[in-house]
Amino acid sequence: MDAGLALHGLMTAIDEKRWDDLASYLHPDFVCRLVHTGESFDRDRWIRFNREYPGFEHLTIEDFVAQATEAACRSHVTGRGEDGIEHFECASFAQMQNGLIVQLTEVWTDVDQQAPPGTRPDPQSPPATPAS
């Protein structure tokens, strides 16, 4: 299987909560690294992490690119929390070995965050003039 089919199939299985199908996309030496928390999971722990994640509802692929041995997608994920529906964005980067995903790197973020103060141009000031 190529990277595009594997990553798309994996994400679809997660959305459909077909937890027992996840292993069929993952290499025995699979490792998932969550950049935002610094955690790493082997295949069995990552499947369990997904199966038992509290409140998960849906995963929708928003952007997707793939080559034979690498694929990446951005997904919108919803879950139910104490205050109702929560929205997240996840960027997933997959690398293949022997037709299975051997490495997955994920970056998760909450939706509707505010940019840190001072990191955006003042909309009232004119654009900077390039130096000659």
Backbone as JSON, one array per atom type, in Angstrom:
{
  "sequence": "MDAGLALHGLMTAIDEKRWDDLASYLHPDFVCRLVHTGESFDRDRWIRFNREYPGFEHLTIEDFVAQATEAACRSHVTGRGEDGIEHFECASFAQMQNGLIVQLTEVWTDVDQQAPPGTRPDPQSPPATPAS",
  "N": [[0.86, -1.16, 0.0], [0.5, 2.28, -0.74], [1.62, 5.47, 0.65], [-0.42, 7.42, 0.58], [-2.85, 5.95, 0.37], [-2.63, 4.5, 2.74], [-2.52, 6.47, 4.86], [-4.91, 7.89, 4.41], [-6.75, 5.79, 4.68], [-6.27, 5.08, 7.36], [-7.07, 7.43, 8.73], [-9.77, 7.51, 8.01], [-10.68, 5.14, 9.2], [-10.33, 5.87, 11.88], [-12.19, 8.01, 12.09], [-14.54, 6.56, 11.68], [-14.51, 5.02, 13.87], [-13.42, 2.45, 13.86], [-11.66, 0.75, 15.49], [-10.33, -1.71, 15.66], [-9.33, -2.01, 13.12], [-7.16, -0.35, 12.83], [-4.53, -1.34, 13.25], [-3.95, -2.67, 10.88], [-2.93, -0.81, 9.16], [-0.56, -0.04, 10.22], [2.91, -0.4, 10.76], [4.76, -3.01, 12.45], [6.86, -1.84, 13.93], [5.95, 0.68, 14.4], [5.84, 4.12, 15.38], [4.39, 6.86, 16.94], [4.71, 10.3, 17.2], [3.83, 12.95, 19.21], [4.1, 16.16, 18.69], [3.39, 18.51, 20.07], [3.09, 17.77, 22.75], [5.28, 16.24, 23.29], [5.16, 13.52, 23.59], [5.56, 10.02, 22.82], [4.3, 7.15, 21.15], [4.03, 3.63, 20.87], [2.81, 1.17, 18.52], [0.63, -0.4, 19.7], [0.01, 1.09, 22.02], [-0.7, 3.55, 20.84], [-2.98, 2.89, 19.36], [-4.66, 2.16, 21.48], [-4.72, 4.62, 22.84], [-6.17, 6.19, 20.99], [-8.59, 4.72, 20.83], [-9.56, 4.97, 23.46], [-9.79, 7.68, 23.88], [-11.31, 10.34, 25.5], [-14.57, 11.46, 24.69], [-14.29, 11.72, 21.89], [-15.6, 12.47, 18.68], [-15.73, 13.05, 15.74], [-13.59, 12.94, 12.81], [-12.47, 14.83, 10.21], [-10.96, 14.95, 7.13], [-9.26, 17.69, 5.88], [-7.21, 18.77, 4.26], [-4.91, 17.18, 2.03], [-2.01, 15.52, 1.02], [0.17, 13.44, -0.9], [2.82, 11.12, -1.55], [4.59, 8.27, -2.8], [5.92, 7.13, -0.52], [5.5, 8.87, 1.57], [3.09, 10.87, 3.3], [0.78, 13.49, 4.07], [-1.64, 15.15, 6.09], [-4.22, 17.47, 6.99], [-6.48, 17.6, 9.52], [-9.79, 18.17, 10.75], [-11.02, 17.88, 13.91], [-13.55, 16.82, 16.07], [-14.86, 16.77, 19.36], [-16.61, 15.84, 22.33], [-16.8, 17.75, 25.17], [-16.75, 18.96, 28.58], [-17.96, 21.45, 28.27], [-19.49, 21.21, 25.97], [-19.35, 20.8, 22.39], [-16.06, 20.5, 21.21], [-13.45, 21.83, 19.18], [-10.73, 20.92, 17.12], [-7.61, 21.11, 15.33], [-5.53, 19.05, 13.42], [-2.37, 18.23, 12.26], [-0.95, 15.72, 10.38], [1.76, 13.63, 9.67], [2.99, 11.12, 7.74], [5.2, 8.34, 7.37], [6.34, 5.67, 5.38], [7.09, 2.12, 5.53], [7.81, -0.89, 4.08], [5.19, -0.98, 3.01], [3.51, -0.14, 5.07], [2.55, 2.22, 7.62], [5.18, 3.51, 9.35], [6.12, 5.58, 10.83], [4.54, 8.25, 12.42], [3.91, 11.59, 12.73], [2.37, 13.97, 14.68], [0.68, 17.09, 15.07], [-1.21, 18.91, 17.17], [-3.8, 21.33, 17.73], [-5.89, 23.69, 19.44], [-8.87, 25.16, 18.14], [-9.59, 28.53, 17.16], [-7.76, 30.1, 18.6], [-6.08, 32.93, 20.0], [-3.76, 35.16, 18.51], [-0.51, 35.8, 19.84], [0.03, 38.86, 21.62], [1.44, 41.62, 19.85], [2.53, 40.21, 17.74], [1.48, 40.56, 15.23], [1.1, 42.75, 12.41], [0.14, 46.15, 12.87], [-3.03, 47.0, 11.81], [-3.62, 49.6, 11.15], [-1.3, 50.93, 10.53], [0.95, 51.96, 7.9], [2.31, 49.73, 5.33], [5.62, 48.37, 5.65], [8.44, 49.8, 4.02], [10.4, 48.28, 1.55], [13.93, 47.79, 1.91], [16.45, 49.24, -0.16]],
  "CA": [[0.0, 0.0, 0.0], [1.31, 3.5, -0.74], [1.39, 6.33, 1.8], [-1.71, 8.07, 0.47], [-3.9, 5.0, 0.74], [-2.48, 4.12, 4.15], [-2.91, 7.55, 5.77], [-6.34, 8.15, 4.23], [-7.46, 4.67, 5.29], [-6.13, 5.2, 8.81], [-7.92, 8.53, 9.21], [-11.16, 7.1, 7.83], [-10.97, 4.16, 10.25], [-10.48, 6.61, 13.14], [-13.48, 8.7, 12.06], [-15.61, 5.56, 11.79], [-14.29, 4.31, 15.15], [-13.09, 1.05, 13.58], [-10.39, 0.65, 16.21], [-9.65, -2.97, 15.37], [-8.73, -1.92, 11.79], [-6.0, 0.54, 12.81], [-3.27, -2.1, 13.16], [-3.69, -3.11, 9.51], [-2.24, 0.28, 8.47], [0.62, 0.32, 10.99], [4.05, -1.31, 10.8], [5.02, -3.49, 13.82], [7.77, -0.92, 14.61], [5.31, 2.0, 14.34], [5.96, 5.09, 16.45], [3.73, 8.15, 16.73], [5.25, 11.35, 18.06], [2.97, 14.13, 19.35], [5.05, 17.27, 18.83], [2.9, 19.51, 21.02], [3.24, 17.29, 24.13], [6.55, 15.53, 23.44], [4.92, 12.1, 23.85], [5.7, 9.04, 21.75], [3.51, 5.95, 21.38], [4.21, 2.52, 19.95], [1.57, 0.83, 17.82], [-0.46, -0.81, 20.58], [-0.38, 2.23, 22.89], [-1.36, 4.57, 20.03], [-4.34, 2.4, 19.08], [-5.41, 2.29, 22.74], [-4.89, 6.06, 23.06], [-7.27, 6.64, 20.15], [-9.82, 4.03, 21.23], [-10.05, 5.4, 24.78], [-9.77, 9.14, 24.03], [-12.65, 10.72, 25.97], [-15.4, 12.42, 23.98], [-14.05, 11.81, 20.45], [-16.78, 12.31, 17.84], [-15.47, 12.92, 14.29], [-12.37, 13.42, 12.19], [-12.7, 15.15, 8.81], [-9.74, 15.36, 6.43], [-9.45, 18.98, 5.22], [-6.16, 18.88, 3.24], [-4.24, 15.9, 1.91], [-0.99, 15.39, -0.02], [0.83, 12.15, -0.73], [3.73, 10.5, -2.5], [4.6, 6.82, -2.57], [6.38, 6.71, 0.8], [5.18, 9.89, 2.57], [1.81, 11.54, 3.13], [0.45, 14.45, 5.13], [-3.0, 15.67, 6.03], [-4.72, 18.32, 8.07], [-7.81, 17.13, 9.86], [-10.59, 18.87, 11.75], [-11.48, 16.86, 14.84], [-14.5, 17.31, 17.08], [-15.08, 15.92, 20.52], [-17.55, 16.39, 23.31], [-16.18, 18.02, 26.46], [-17.65, 19.45, 29.63], [-18.68, 22.64, 27.8], [-20.11, 20.93, 24.68], [-18.48, 20.37, 21.29], [-14.75, 21.13, 21.11], [-12.9, 21.72, 17.83], [-9.28, 20.85, 17.05], [-6.98, 20.87, 14.04], [-4.4, 18.14, 13.57], [-1.53, 17.97, 11.1], [-0.38, 14.38, 10.5], [2.8, 13.36, 8.68], [3.24, 9.68, 7.78], [6.28, 7.75, 6.58], [6.06, 4.26, 5.15], [8.12, 1.09, 5.43], [7.21, -2.17, 3.7], [3.76, -0.84, 2.74], [2.77, 0.22, 6.28], [3.01, 3.45, 8.27], [6.16, 3.19, 10.39], [6.28, 6.77, 11.67], [3.51, 9.26, 12.31], [4.16, 12.77, 13.56], [1.14, 14.75, 14.74], [0.68, 18.38, 15.76], [-2.61, 19.25, 17.49], [-4.05, 22.65, 18.29], [-7.27, 24.12, 19.6], [-9.34, 26.12, 17.14], [-9.98, 29.87, 17.66], [-6.79, 30.7, 19.51], [-5.69, 34.31, 19.71], [-2.33, 35.36, 18.27], [0.12, 36.51, 20.95], [0.13, 40.3, 21.4], [2.66, 42.14, 19.25], [3.06, 39.35, 16.68], [0.82, 40.88, 13.97], [1.22, 44.17, 12.08], [-0.99, 47.03, 13.2], [-3.75, 47.22, 10.56], [-3.73, 51.04, 10.9], [-0.03, 51.5, 10.09], [1.27, 51.62, 6.5], [3.28, 48.64, 5.2], [7.03, 48.75, 5.67], [9.06, 49.98, 2.69], [11.59, 47.41, 1.44], [15.24, 48.48, 1.79], [17.04, 49.11, -1.5]],
  "C": [[0.91, 1.23, 0.0], [0.87, 4.4, 0.42], [0.02, 7.0, 1.77], [-2.85, 7.17, 0.89], [-3.84, 4.66, 2.23], [-2.97, 5.23, 5.08], [-4.4, 7.85, 5.64], [-7.17, 7.04, 4.88], [-7.42, 4.72, 6.81], [-7.06, 6.26, 9.37], [-9.41, 8.2, 9.08], [-11.56, 6.09, 8.9], [-11.14, 4.84, 11.61], [-11.83, 7.3, 13.18], [-14.64, 7.73, 12.27], [-15.5, 4.7, 13.05], [-14.1, 2.8, 14.95], [-11.72, 0.76, 14.17], [-9.62, -0.62, 15.88], [-8.98, -2.97, 13.99], [-7.44, -1.11, 11.78], [-4.69, -0.21, 12.61], [-2.95, -2.5, 11.74], [-2.99, -2.04, 8.67], [-0.85, 0.56, 9.07], [1.67, -0.79, 11.01], [4.25, -1.79, 12.25], [5.95, -2.55, 14.61], [7.24, 0.52, 14.62], [5.6, 2.82, 15.59], [5.2, 6.35, 16.03], [4.31, 9.13, 17.73], [4.27, 12.52, 18.04], [3.88, 15.31, 19.68], [4.65, 18.21, 19.96], [3.03, 19.07, 22.48], [4.56, 16.58, 24.37], [6.38, 14.04, 23.7], [5.21, 11.27, 22.6], [4.94, 7.79, 22.15], [3.93, 4.87, 20.4], [2.84, 2.15, 19.38], [0.42, 0.51, 18.76], [-0.93, 0.33, 21.48], [-1.09, 3.32, 22.11], [-2.79, 4.16, 19.69], [-5.2, 2.54, 20.33], [-5.71, 3.75, 23.05], [-6.08, 6.59, 22.25], [-8.6, 6.02, 20.57], [-10.42, 4.61, 22.51], [-10.1, 6.92, 24.94], [-11.17, 9.62, 24.39], [-13.33, 11.75, 25.06], [-15.21, 12.51, 22.48], [-15.35, 11.6, 19.68], [-16.42, 12.08, 16.37], [-14.11, 13.46, 13.91], [-12.68, 13.62, 10.71], [-11.4, 15.61, 8.19], [-10.05, 16.64, 5.65], [-8.45, 19.18, 4.07], [-5.4, 17.57, 3.23], [-3.24, 15.95, 0.77], [-0.26, 14.07, 0.22], [1.78, 11.86, -1.88], [3.74, 9.02, -2.15], [4.93, 6.45, -1.13], [6.1, 7.73, 1.91], [3.83, 10.51, 2.25], [1.59, 12.47, 4.3], [-1.0, 14.88, 4.97], [-3.23, 16.61, 7.2], [-6.16, 17.9, 8.29], [-8.47, 18.05, 10.87], [-11.22, 17.78, 12.61], [-12.44, 17.5, 15.83], [-14.63, 16.27, 18.18], [-16.03, 16.6, 21.47], [-16.83, 16.52, 24.64], [-17.21, 18.51, 27.45], [-18.51, 20.63, 29.17], [-19.33, 22.44, 26.43], [-19.08, 20.49, 23.66], [-17.19, 21.19, 21.3], [-14.2, 20.86, 19.73], [-11.38, 21.78, 17.89], [-8.85, 20.72, 15.6], [-5.77, 19.99, 14.32], [-3.67, 18.02, 12.24], [-0.83, 16.64, 11.34], [0.58, 14.13, 9.35], [3.21, 11.89, 8.81], [4.41, 9.29, 6.89], [6.06, 6.24, 6.54], [7.31, 3.39, 5.21], [7.4, -0.22, 5.14], [5.69, -2.1, 3.56], [2.9, -0.49, 3.93], [3.35, 1.51, 6.87], [3.93, 3.06, 9.42], [6.36, 4.36, 11.33], [5.16, 7.74, 11.36], [3.86, 10.39, 13.26], [2.89, 13.61, 13.51], [1.35, 16.03, 15.55], [-0.78, 18.78, 15.93], [-2.69, 20.67, 18.03], [-5.54, 22.87, 18.47], [-7.61, 25.09, 18.49], [-9.71, 27.42, 17.86], [-9.03, 30.43, 18.7], [-6.5, 32.13, 19.07], [-4.17, 34.37, 19.5], [-1.73, 36.11, 19.46], [0.23, 38.01, 20.63], [1.48, 40.69, 20.8], [3.23, 41.3, 18.12], [2.42, 39.61, 15.31], [0.97, 42.37, 13.68], [-0.05, 44.92, 12.49], [-1.72, 47.33, 11.9], [-3.87, 48.7, 10.2], [-2.43, 51.64, 10.37], [0.26, 51.08, 8.65], [2.3, 50.48, 6.45], [4.7, 49.18, 5.19], [7.53, 48.86, 4.24], [10.29, 49.09, 2.63], [12.85, 48.25, 1.29], [15.81, 48.22, 0.41], [18.49, 48.74, -1.42]]
}
